[in-house]
Structure formats: C-alpha cells, structure tokens
Amino acid sequence: MHRFLLPLAAAALAALPLRAQDWARSALAKSPRHQEWITVKQGGREVQCFVVYPEISDKAPVVLVIHEIFGLSDWAQELADELAAAGYIAVAPDLLSGMGPKGGGTEEIVRESGSATRAVSMLPPEQVTADLNAVADYARTIPAASGKLAVAGFCWGGGQAFRFATHRKDLAAAFVFYGTAPRGADDPAQIACPVYGFYAGNDARISASVPATTELMRKLGKSYQPVIYKGAGHGFMRAGEDPADAEKNPKMAAGNKQARQDAWERWKALLLKL
C-alpha cells in the first residue's frame, strides 16, 4: 500500500493547514441551486455525498468530484456547485466518511486534528475504488441524469480520478487536475475514456511526469490531452479564486487566477462533448 502514498516532500507541504474557506461557504449559502446530502452504502461502509443539481429542464450528465488531500472541504463543495451552475449534476463523495474518531468524515477529522491530509493519504486504494464505484452506481440511478458519467479530481483527487478510469469502463471522460498518473496495479491499458489533464507550470513534482505519461498513453493508443498552465502553482483551481491567495503567495496569485479562468473555459468546452 505504501507505493500509493505521497512522496514525503509533497506530504509535508500538503500537511500545512488549509485556511478557513469562508468565501466558499458564503458562495454555497447564496447559491439558488438545490443542494443535498445523500448516503451511499458500500459493503459495511456508508459514504456521505454532497449533490448539487443544475436549474435546467433537460436531463444532465453527472460529474463525480473527487476532493483534494484536504478532504471534502467547503471549496470542494463550492466547486460542485459551480459545476451545477454550468449545467451538470455534481456528486462529491466524502471519501473520509466513517474514518473520523467518532465515525464522522472530513468535518469531524478537521475539527479533531486540524487537518485531514494524513487521513486522506492513508486511505486504502481498494477502499477508494470501491467507494467511487458505489457512488458511480448511485449516479446511474438519478432520475434527472442523462446517462453520461464523468469523473474529475483535484490534487490527490486528480490522481484518484486517473486511477478510477482504469477501473470503470462506463466513464465518458476523466478530468485530471494536477494529479499523478496510475501506477502499480492500476493499469492504464484498461482506460476506456478520454483523459484530459490540467497541470501547473510551477509544479514540477507533478508536471515533470506529463511527458512520460503522454508517451505511455500514446503507445497504449489511449486519448490523453494534457495542458500545462504557465505561471500557475499546484492547486490553482482553488487558489485562483481564494481571496487570500494574493496574501499567501503574491508572486503566483495572478498566474493562479489566469490558469483557473483558462482551465474553466477549457473544462466547460470539454463537458459539452459528453
């Protein structure tokens, strides 16, 4: 299982506490879209999921949203709401469900320890895959769903989205935001959908692996379309809308904001192809 853990340097960086996301919580509170929490049973586990519906008259594709190493944070939920605003049903599972000291998930773990990064890093890959499969199966039963199913992940979740594509044949697309490619027992040869990558120019830990991944996917005959956004840092989809980003990293703030804008436009254009 250790081969799935983040490198020590990355884990140390990720262990830094994520600042309060009042801005994301405020946006969620103001959203006119229907938001709800549902429970998906998977074996002996219960996976809590945040679901947001678009305000449209037609059925819509479903996008599974896999959270960062920080767990299902306010930002991850706000991102799900933004997807719904674009016209898609967003289903965001808390993969830390039941992993808290009292049986809770991300919120409890953060409250008790101040950070969810260690708990996310230690999640067994087999459990993550089983949870995601159960949530994907649930998504198939949503009456308002069109039948199209995609997955998107960010940071740790980006790697998990890429991994999940090696296990789930009915995905229409996988959107990988600054996540690593599958390795070990997760065989890229099993991927049946196009994979779209979104990477940061100032994130060599991840982006330096893109050429090798591109070559591997080419040899396997798989569709892999990565874009590296110059001037951006790891986590730019969150940092690019965080009001405190300029304070935390003023040199990179402009790059993060521009990358987020460009990535959103690209992502929405790709989603239209589902």
N, C-alpha and C positions, 0 to 999 in steps of 0.2 A: 504493500500500500504506500510505502514511503516515496516511491517514484512519482506519485501524483501530487506530493506536497510542493509548495512554492519554494524556490531557492531561498536560502537564508537571508540574503540581502533584500529580496523582494518582500519576504515575510516581515522583516524588521521595519521596512518602510510602511507596509500595509498596517502594521500594528499601531501606528500612530492614530490616536482617536479622531474620529470624524467629527467635525464641528456641528453644532446644532443646526438643523436644517429648517428653521422657522419659515424661511421663504418658500420651501417646498410644501410644508404643512399648510401654509396660508393659501397657496395656489390650489391645493386639493379642496380646502374648505370652500373656496369660491367657485369651484367647478360646477357647471349645471348638469354634468353627466351622471348617470346612475352608477354608483359605486357600491360594491357589496363584498362581504367576506363569505367564502364557502369552505367546506371541509371535504377533502378528497381522501377516501380510505385506501390504504395501500398495505396489504398484509396486516400486520399488527399496528401500523402507524396511521396517524391522521395528519394530513398535510393541509395547513391553512393557506388559502389562496385569496389574493386581492384581485377582484374582477371589475373591469370598467367597460361600459357599453357606449358605443357611439350613438349620437342622435341622428339616425338615418332611417329611411323607410324600407330599405332592402336588407337582405341578409349580408353579413360581413365576414371576411376571413378572420381567423383567430391567430394572434401572435402570443406565444409563450415568452414571458420576460424573465430571464434568469439574472438574479441580482449580483451585485459586486461582492467582494470579500467582506464588505461591511454588513451583509445580511439584507433583509428586506426593509431598507431604510425608508424614510419619508421621501427621499429623492427617487428611489426605485418605484414607489407608488405614484409619485407625480409624473414620472416618465410613462408609466402605464396609462395615466390619464391623458397625456399628450398623444399617445398612440390612438386612444379612443377619439380624441378631438380630430384626428386625421382620418377617421372612418373605420377603425378596426376594433374588434373585441380584444382587449388585453387581459391576459390571465397571468398573474405574477405569483408563483408559489413561494412561500417562506420555507426554504429547504432546511432551516434550523427548527422547524416545527417539532415539538416534543424533546428537543435537545437541551432545554434550559434546566436549571437545578430543580425547578418545581414543575417541570413538564411543559413549560412555555416555549416560545420561539425567540426570534430576534429581539423583540422589545424587552423581554424578561432578561435575556442574556446581557444586553447592553446595560440595562438598569442594575444588574447584579455585579457585573465585572467592568463596565465602562467601555467594552469593545467586544465585537463579535468575530473579529478576524481569526483568532485561534480556533474557535469553534467551527467556522466555515472551512478553514484549512484542513481540519481533521475529519471532515465528513467522508465516510467510505464511498468510493466511486460507485460501487454496486448499489448502494442505497440511493445516491443521487439519481442514477439512471432509472431505478425502479420508481422513485417519486415522480420523475419527469414523465415516465411512461403512463403512470396512473393519471397525472394531470392532463396529458395529451388525450388519453382516452375520455376523460371527462369533457374536454373541449369538443370532442366529436359529438357529444350529446346535447350541446347547447342549441336550443331551437332557433335562435337568431343567427347561428353560424352558417356560413355558405358551404362548408365542406373543405375549404382551403385552410391549411395549418402550417404556420412557420414558427421558427424559434429565433430569439435574439438574446444575446447575453453580453455582459459588460465586465471587463476586468476578469476576475475569477470566473464570472458567469460567461464571459466570452469564450474561454477555453471549454467550459461545460457545454455551451451551445455547439461548438465544433465537435466535441465528443458525442453529444446526443445524436448528431447527424449520422454517426457511424452505427447507431443502434436503432434508429427509427426510419423506416423506409417510406412512410407516407408524408414526410415533410415536403412542402413546396419550396422552401428556401431556409437557409440558415444565415443569420446576420451576426458576424463575429466582431465585436468591438474590443480592440486591443487585448485579445485572448490568444493563448498558445494553441498550436495545432495538436491533434491527437497523437498519442504515442503509446508504446507498450501494447497492451491487449486491445486497444481501441484502433481498429484497422480502417484507415482512410479509404481503402478499396471498397468498403461497404457503403460509402456515402452515395445516395441516390438523388440528391438535390443539389442545385447550385449553392455555392458558399460565397458570401460577399464579406470581404474583410475591410475593417475601418481601423487604421492604425495611426499612431502619433509619431511625428518625425523626431521628437526629443524623448524617445522611449526605446532606446537600443535593446534593452533587456527583452522586449517583445519583438520590435520591428526588425531587428537584425536577423530574425529567423524567417522572415517573409520570403526571401529569395529561394531558400531551400524548400519551403512549403510549396511555393509556386511550381518549382521543378518537379517535386514529388507528385503533386496533383496533375500536372501535365502528363507525366509518364503513366499515371493511372487512368488518364482520359476523363478526369473529373473537371467540372466547371468551378473555377476558383478565381474570383476577381477582387484582388486587394487594392486598396488605395491608402497611401501614406500621406497624412496631412502635415505639411511642413509648419514648423513653429509651435506645434501643439505638444502637450505633455500627456502622460498616461492619465486616463480618467477625464478626458476633455469634454465628454458629453455631460458630465455632472459639473465639472469645474467651469465649463463655458457658460453656465447660467447661474452659478453661485455668486451672489453679490459680494461675498467676502474673498473671492478669488484674487482680485487685484491686490488686496491686502496681504494675502498669503504668499503670492508669487507674482509680483507686478510685472516682471520681465516676460512671463509666459501667458499672462492673462489675455492679452489681445490675440495671441495665437490660438489659445483655447476657445475663445469666443468665436473666432472666424471658422475654426475647424468644426465646431459644433453646428454652426449655421450651414456650412457646406455639406457636412455629413447628413444633417437632417434632410436637406433638399435631395441629396442622392438617395437616401433611405426611402423617402416618400415616393420617389420616382420608381424605385425598385418594387416597393409594395404594390404599386398599381399594376404590376405584371402578374401578381398572384392570381 
